[in-house]
Amino acid sequence: MKKRLFALLICILLVLPLLPVKAAAAETVSINVYNWGQYIADGSDGCIDVIAEFEKAYPNIKVNYMTFDSNESMYTKLVAGGSSFDIIIPSDYMVEKLINEDMLEPLNFDNIPNFKYIDEQFRDPAYDPGSVYSVPYTWGSVGIIYNSAYVSEEDVADKSWNLLWNEKYKGKILMFDNPRDAFAIAELSLGYSLNTDDTAELDAAAAKLREQKPLVQAYVMDQVFQKMQREEAWIAPYYAGDFLVMQEENENLEFYHPKEGFNIFVDAVCIPKGSEHKEEAETFINFLLEPEICAGNLEYIGYSSPETASLEFMDPEIVEDPITYPDEQTRASGEEFFALSIEATQYMNAQWLTVKTADTTTTLYLVLTIVAIVLVIVLWLFFKVRKRRRKARRCQKWKM
């Protein structure tokens, strides 16, 4: 009996040191996901709550979800540091830029077996040859959203970007608040490629945008939802997927792909360098690719799916919608963004600043001119008074 108790005690003593290790393995890990605003199904309107479902399937992984409103603001945040992200979802040209600057981790596809569902046309993309660093999340296109209750049919009949320069709608026009999308529209309207790095063409595009500025109510990103749905603005360029969400709130909203061409894009899931939980992040990516999850997610956010397997779980009306899934002829008019050179990017950003501050500069010159005039008047009065005082003193001395 004593021998058995002694043996049991020895076993317990041998096992105890292992318990902390097992407990540590079961500890909850948090991953930081950085995504576009209104770009994941969150359980509202009876849709799937993607993050809640993921945390239910993987109770030891929690998701901290944060949003950005443009590729450029996301890039600035990454470069500035101070925040650690495990998942980011940039657009194609930004993925290319991040790869070129060695800011992404290569993915371990052993942890992402659902990559098998990604359609062949979305594999081995130009922005990420071999699909080493990214997995497609959605694809979509850019066009013009307008309110048919206020914008006349004749003004949209030619389906042109020129609607954004129509003076009839001054103060009711919105514009992208990021240089790449804004310049793309001006470039296409001028007949240029939206990937031009020619400084003369960039100058012409900037001039075109400055010409538009007096007509623009505001430069926006996510604010476009509220302004268009509430009819505070009547015309805006934006993403087709988001248009479908807006139209559910306001049936007067319509959409078209401009005849001069438009941006067609892929947003992809990546893991930035410095991720502290890469394996858990890859588990999250794999979950997003599950066809039924992908279907529920994209059906809510309105964007197009890069995996055919998910379409069978979607409402046929969505799959057949020519805005979400445009035909081959329409898609042929689309052009993808590619990463510009550092020099071209810096030049575009500098020109964008001249666009955004055009009125401010004019106002500043006006204020400085007024100040200069006032200063001249003050100095003239000062010297005039001074002259009178000197004359008065001389006269007083003479009288004495």
C-alpha positions in Angstrom: 0.0 0.0 0.0 2.8 2.4 1.0 4.6 1.5 -2.1 1.5 2.3 -4.3 1.0 5.7 -2.5 4.7 6.4 -3.0 4.5 5.5 -6.7 1.4 7.7 -7.1 3.1 10.6 -5.4 6.1 10.2 -7.7 3.7 10.3 -10.7 2.0 13.4 -9.5 5.4 15.1 -9.0 6.5 14.1 -12.4 3.3 15.4 -14.1 3.0 18.7 -12.2 5.9 20.4 -14.1 4.0 19.7 -17.3 0.8 21.4 -16.3 1.9 25.0 -16.8 3.1 24.0 -20.3 -0.4 22.6 -21.2 -2.1 25.6 -19.7 0.1 27.9 -21.7 -0.8 26.1 -24.9 -4.5 26.7 -24.2 -4.0 30.4 -23.5 -6.1 32.8 -25.6 -4.3 34.6 -28.4 -5.5 37.9 -29.8 -4.9 38.8 -33.5 -5.1 42.4 -34.8 -7.0 42.6 -38.0 -6.8 45.9 -40.0 -9.4 46.2 -42.8 -11.4 48.7 -44.8 -14.5 50.3 -43.1 -17.8 48.4 -43.6 -15.9 45.5 -45.2 -16.9 42.5 -43.2 -20.3 41.0 -42.3 -20.9 41.9 -38.7 -24.2 40.2 -37.9 -26.4 43.2 -38.6 -29.6 42.8 -40.8 -29.6 39.1 -40.0 -26.4 38.4 -41.8 -23.5 36.2 -40.6 -21.2 37.7 -38.0 -17.8 36.5 -39.4 -15.7 37.4 -36.5 -18.1 35.9 -33.9 -18.3 32.6 -36.0 -14.5 32.5 -36.2 -14.1 33.0 -32.4 -16.8 30.3 -31.8 -14.9 27.9 -34.1 -11.5 28.8 -32.6 -12.2 29.8 -28.9 -8.5 30.3 -28.2 -8.2 33.0 -30.8 -9.8 36.4 -30.3 -9.9 39.1 -33.0 -9.2 42.8 -32.4 -10.8 44.5 -35.5 -9.7 48.0 -36.7 -10.5 49.9 -39.9 -8.8 52.3 -42.3 -10.4 54.3 -45.2 -7.7 54.2 -47.9 -4.7 52.2 -48.9 -2.5 55.3 -48.3 -3.7 55.8 -44.7 -3.1 52.1 -44.0 0.4 52.3 -45.5 1.2 55.4 -43.5 0.1 53.6 -40.3 2.3 50.6 -41.1 5.4 52.7 -41.9 4.9 54.8 -38.8 5.0 51.8 -36.6 3.7 51.8 -33.0 0.9 49.3 -33.9 1.3 45.6 -34.5 -1.1 44.0 -37.1 -1.5 40.4 -37.9 -3.8 40.8 -40.8 -4.2 43.6 -43.4 -6.4 43.8 -46.5 -4.8 46.2 -49.0 -5.6 46.5 -52.7 -3.6 45.0 -55.5 -1.2 47.9 -56.2 -0.6 48.4 -52.5 0.2 44.7 -52.1 2.8 45.0 -54.8 4.3 48.1 -53.1 4.4 46.3 -49.7 6.1 43.3 -51.4 8.7 45.6 -53.1 9.5 47.2 -49.7 9.8 43.9 -47.9 6.9 44.6 -45.6 5.0 41.3 -45.9 5.5 37.8 -44.5 5.4 34.9 -47.0 2.3 32.8 -46.3 2.5 29.1 -45.2 -0.2 27.6 -47.3 -0.1 24.4 -45.2 -2.2 26.5 -42.8 -4.5 27.8 -45.6 -5.8 24.6 -47.4 -8.9 26.5 -48.5 -6.8 28.4 -51.0 -7.8 25.5 -53.3 -11.1 27.2 -53.7 -9.6 30.4 -55.2 -10.3 30.5 -59.0 -7.4 30.1 -61.4 -7.8 33.6 -62.8 -7.1 35.1 -59.4 -4.0 32.9 -58.7 -0.5 34.1 -59.7 -1.5 37.7 -60.1 0.8 40.4 -61.5 0.9 42.2 -58.1 2.0 39.0 -56.3 3.6 36.5 -58.7 3.1 33.0 -57.4 0.6 34.1 -54.8 3.4 34.1 -52.2 2.3 36.9 -49.9 -1.5 37.3 -50.5 -4.8 35.6 -50.8 -7.7 37.3 -52.7 -10.5 38.6 -50.5 -12.8 40.3 -53.0 -12.7 41.9 -56.4 -14.7 44.8 -57.7 -14.8 47.9 -59.8 -15.2 51.7 -59.6 -17.9 53.7 -61.2 -20.3 56.7 -60.7 -23.1 56.6 -58.2 -25.9 59.2 -58.8 -29.3 60.1 -57.5 -31.9 59.7 -60.2 -34.3 61.9 -58.4 -32.0 64.9 -58.9 -29.7 64.1 -61.8 -31.4 64.3 -65.2 -31.3 61.3 -67.6 -29.8 63.4 -70.3 -26.8 64.1 -68.1 -26.0 60.5 -67.5 -27.0 59.2 -71.0 -23.4 59.1 -72.3 -22.1 57.3 -69.1 -19.0 59.5 -68.8 -16.7 60.7 -66.0 -17.6 64.2 -67.2 -20.7 64.1 -64.9 -18.2 64.9 -62.1 -17.4 68.2 -63.9 -21.0 69.2 -64.6 -21.5 72.7 -63.2 -25.2 72.2 -62.9 -24.6 70.0 -59.8 -22.1 72.3 -58.1 -22.0 71.6 -54.4 -23.7 68.2 -54.8 -20.6 66.3 -56.1 -18.3 64.2 -53.9 -14.8 63.1 -54.8 -12.4 60.4 -53.6 -10.2 61.6 -50.7 -7.1 59.7 -51.9 -4.7 60.6 -54.7 -4.6 57.2 -56.5 -8.4 57.0 -57.1 -8.8 60.7 -57.7 -6.0 60.9 -60.2 -7.2 57.7 -62.0 -10.5 59.4 -62.8 -8.9 62.5 -64.1 -6.4 60.4 -66.1 -9.1 58.3 -67.7 -11.2 61.3 -68.5 -8.2 62.7 -70.4 -7.5 59.5 -72.2 -4.4 58.5 -70.2 -3.6 55.2 -68.5 -4.4 55.2 -64.8 -0.9 53.8 -64.3 0.9 56.7 -66.0 4.1 58.0 -64.4 4.6 60.7 -67.1 4.9 64.0 -65.2 3.3 66.0 -68.0 0.2 63.7 -67.8 0.2 63.9 -64.0 0.3 67.7 -64.3 -2.7 67.6 -66.7 -4.6 65.3 -64.3 -3.9 67.6 -61.4 -5.1 70.6 -63.4 -8.3 68.7 -64.3 -8.9 68.0 -60.6 -8.2 71.7 -59.7 -10.8 72.6 -62.3 -13.3 70.3 -60.6 -12.6 71.5 -57.0 -15.1 74.5 -57.0 -17.8 72.0 -57.8 -16.9 69.5 -55.1 -18.9 69.5 -51.8 -16.4 67.3 -50.0 -13.5 64.8 -50.5 -14.7 61.7 -48.8 -14.1 58.0 -48.3 -16.5 56.2 -45.9 -18.5 59.4 -45.4 -19.9 58.8 -48.9 -22.4 56.3 -47.4 -24.2 58.9 -45.2 -24.0 61.7 -47.7 -25.4 59.7 -50.6 -28.0 57.8 -48.6 -29.3 61.0 -47.0 -29.2 62.9 -50.3 -26.8 65.5 -49.0 -24.9 64.8 -52.2 -26.2 63.5 -55.5 -23.1 62.3 -57.4 -20.0 60.4 -56.3 -17.4 58.0 -57.7 -17.1 54.9 -55.6 -16.9 51.2 -55.5 -19.6 49.1 -57.0 -19.9 46.8 -54.0 -20.6 49.7 -51.7 -23.2 51.1 -54.1 -25.3 48.0 -53.6 -25.3 48.7 -49.8 -26.2 52.3 -50.4 -29.0 51.4 -52.8 -30.7 49.3 -50.1 -31.1 52.5 -48.0 -32.0 54.8 -50.9 -33.7 53.3 -54.0 -33.1 56.5 -56.0 -29.4 55.7 -56.3 -28.1 54.3 -59.6 -24.7 53.3 -60.9 -22.8 53.0 -64.2 -19.3 52.1 -65.4 -17.9 55.1 -67.3 -17.3 54.7 -71.0 -13.7 56.1 -70.8 -12.7 53.1 -68.6 -12.5 52.4 -64.9 -10.4 50.8 -62.2 -11.0 47.1 -61.6 -9.3 45.8 -58.5 -8.6 42.9 -56.1 -8.3 43.4 -52.4 -6.2 40.7 -50.8 -5.5 39.4 -47.3 -1.8 39.7 -46.2 0.3 39.3 -43.1 2.6 42.2 -42.4 6.2 41.8 -41.2 6.4 41.8 -37.4 3.2 39.8 -36.9 3.3 38.2 -33.5 0.7 35.5 -34.3 1.3 34.4 -37.9 -0.1 30.9 -37.6 -3.3 32.2 -35.9 -3.5 34.8 -38.7 -3.3 32.1 -41.3 -6.0 30.2 -39.5 -8.2 33.3 -39.8 -7.4 33.6 -43.6 -8.3 30.0 -44.1 -11.6 30.6 -42.3 -12.5 33.5 -44.6 -12.0 31.2 -47.6 -14.5 28.6 -46.5 -17.0 28.8 -49.3 -20.1 29.2 -47.1 -18.3 31.8 -44.9 -17.1 33.6 -48.0 -20.6 33.6 -49.5 -22.2 35.0 -46.3 -19.5 37.6 -46.0 -19.6 38.9 -49.5 -23.3 38.7 -49.9 -23.5 41.3 -47.1 -20.7 43.6 -48.1 -21.7 43.5 -51.8 -18.4 42.8 -53.4 -17.5 40.0 -55.9 -16.1 36.6 -54.9 -12.8 35.3 -56.2 -14.0 31.7 -55.6 -16.7 30.1 -57.7 -17.4 27.5 -55.0 -19.0 30.2 -52.8 -21.5 31.3 -55.4 -23.8 28.3 -54.9 -24.4 29.6 -51.3 -25.4 33.1 -52.5 -28.7 34.5 -53.6 -28.9 34.0 -57.4 -30.1 37.6 -57.8 -26.8 38.8 -56.5 -24.7 36.4 -58.6 -26.6 37.6 -61.7 -26.3 41.3 -60.9 -24.3 43.0 -63.8 -22.9 45.6 -61.3 -21.4 43.0 -58.9 -20.5 40.6 -61.7 -20.1 42.6 -64.9 -19.9 40.7 -68.2 -16.7 40.1 -70.1 -17.2 43.1 -72.4 -17.7 45.5 -69.5 -14.7 44.0 -67.6 -12.5 44.5 -70.7 -12.9 48.3 -70.2 -11.4 48.0 -66.7 -7.8 48.6 -65.9 -5.9 47.4 -62.9 -3.7 49.6 -60.7 0.0 48.7 -60.6 2.5 50.1 -58.0 4.0 53.4 -59.3 7.7 54.2 -58.9 8.6 56.0 -55.7 9.3 59.2 -57.8 6.0 59.0 -59.5 4.2 58.4 -56.2 5.9 61.3 -54.6 5.1 63.6 -57.6 1.4 62.5 -57.6 1.2 63.2 -53.8 2.8 66.6 -54.2 0.3 67.5 -57.0 -2.6 66.1 -54.9 -1.6 68.6 -52.2 -1.9 71.4 -54.7 -5.4 70.2 -55.6 -6.5 70.0 -52.0 -5.0 73.4 -51.0 -5.9 75.3 -54.2 -8.6 77.5 -52.5 -6.6 77.7 -49.3 -3.7 79.2 -51.3 -5.9 81.7 -53.0 -7.4 82.7 -49.7 -3.9 83.0 -48.2 -2.8 85.3 -50.9 -5.9 87.4 -50.5 -5.4 87.7 -46.7 -1.7 88.6 -47.2 -2.6 91.2 -49.7 -5.2 92.8 -47.4 -2.7 92.7 -44.5 -0.1 94.4 -46.7 -2.5 97.1 -47.7 -3.6 97.7 -44.1 0.1 97.8 -43.0 0.9 100.4 -45.7 -2.1 102.5 -44.5 -1.0 102.2 -40.9 2.6 103.2 -41.8 1.4 106.1 -43.9 -0.8 107.4 -41.0 2.1 106.9 -38.5 4.5 108.9 -40.6 1.9 111.6 -41.3 1.1 112.0 -37.6 4.8 112.0 -36.8 5.4 114.7 -39.4 2.6 116.9 -37.9 4.1 116.5 -34.4 7.5 117.6 -35.5 6.0 120.6 -37.3 4.1 121.5 -34.2 7.2 121.3 -32.0 9.1 123.6 -34.5 6.3 126.1 -34.5 6.2 126.1 -30.7 10.0 126.7 -30.5 9.7 129.6 -32.9 6.9 131.2 -30.8 9.1 131.0 -27.7 
